[in-house]
């Protein structure tokens, strides 16, 4: 197996909701494990929280996430984003529509100076997304 780089998102109590949402956006198979499943916490309030979640799509994309334990600092911020890029305009526009639909568009999906269609949005969970559709002719 080759080495892979996968985004891993941290949440506070909303990992299951977020990963289920991302599954509705991207499709694929979602595996969720709780702290209870692995006897990984003695804190009763954490037992049903997600210790590890992994969404694997049919096209091979992998997104991982977990709820941050109560004992760990959780400081959401704008220090990361997830980029989706490719040539399949219908697929990427579909992702854009679903991610930006309940979120905030920060850069409209339109022709960029480098000739591709590019846009940026923040979804309803505060995760920043960059979408780049390569080689789309100007309209």
N, C-alpha and C positions, 0 to 999 in steps of 0.2 A: 504494500500500500504506500502511496506517495504521501508526503507531508502536506497537510491542508491547513489553511488559515480560516477560522470560522468566527464570525461575530458572536460574542457572548454578552447578553444584556442582563443587567441587574435591576431588580424591581423591589419594591417594599409592599408585599401582600397582593400584588396584581399580576404575578408571572403567569398563572393559569389563564386568567382572562386575556392577557396580552398574547400569549402563544396561541390560544384558540382563535383569537382575532387574526393573527398572522397566518394561521392555517386557512382561514376563510379567504384571505387575500391571495396566497400563493398555492393553496392546495397541498397535497402531500400527506405524509404520515407523521403524526405527532405522538411522541412518547413523553410522558410526564411521570416523575418519581417524587414522592413527598419525603419529608424528613422522617415521617413515621415508617415509610417503607424500608428505610435503612437504619432505623433506631439511631438517627443522627442528631437528635436533640432531646434534652430532658425538659425543655420548656414546653408545657402543654399547649401554649398558644401558637407554637410553631409547627406542631406535628402534621397538620394538613397543608402546610405551605409547600411550595415547589422547591425541592433541593436541586433538581436538575430537569430541564426540559430540552427536548431536541426535536426540531421540525426538519424533516428531510423531504425535499420536493422531488417530483419525478424527473426534473431536469438536473438534479444533483446539487441544488443549493441547500445549505445547512445553516440553520439559525438556532442558537442555544440561548437559554435564559434560566434564571433562578431567582427566588426571593432571597433577599439579603437577610441573614439571621438578625434577630433583635439585638444581639450582643455586638454586632458590627456596625460601623458608621455607614450611613447611606446618605450620600450627597449627590442627588441627580444634578446634571449640568449639561452644558452644551459642548463637551469636550470630545464627542464622538459622533459619527454619522455612518450610515450604511449606504453603499453605492450599488445600484443595479444598472448594468449596462449591457448592451447587445444590439442586435440588428432586427429582432422581431418586434416591429412597431406595435402590433395588436397586443402582444403579451405585455410589453412594457407599459403601454398606455393603460391597460387594464389594471396593472399594479398601481400606477399613478392615480387613477380614478379612485380606487378603493382606499389607498393610503391617505390621499389628500382630502377625500370626501368628508370625513369627520375631523380633519386636522386643519392645519394652517399652511397655505402656500406661501413660501418665502421668496421663491423665484419661479415665475410661471413657466410651464413646459412649452418652450418655443425655440426657434432656431438660435443657436449660440454662435459666437464669433468664429468658432472652429468648424462650423458647418453642420454639426449634429443638432438634434433637438435635445434640450437639457432643461431640467427643472429641479427645484428643491422644495421639500415640504417637511413639516413636522406632524407626525400622526397624533392621534388622540391620546397616546401614552407618553408623548413628549420625545419620541425617538425621531431624529433627523434622518431624512432619506434624500439621496441624490439619484436622479434617473437620467440616463444618457442613452438616446436612441441613435445609433450610428447610421450614417448614410441616408438619412431621410431627405428626399428632395424638398426644396422650399415650395410653399404653396402661395 
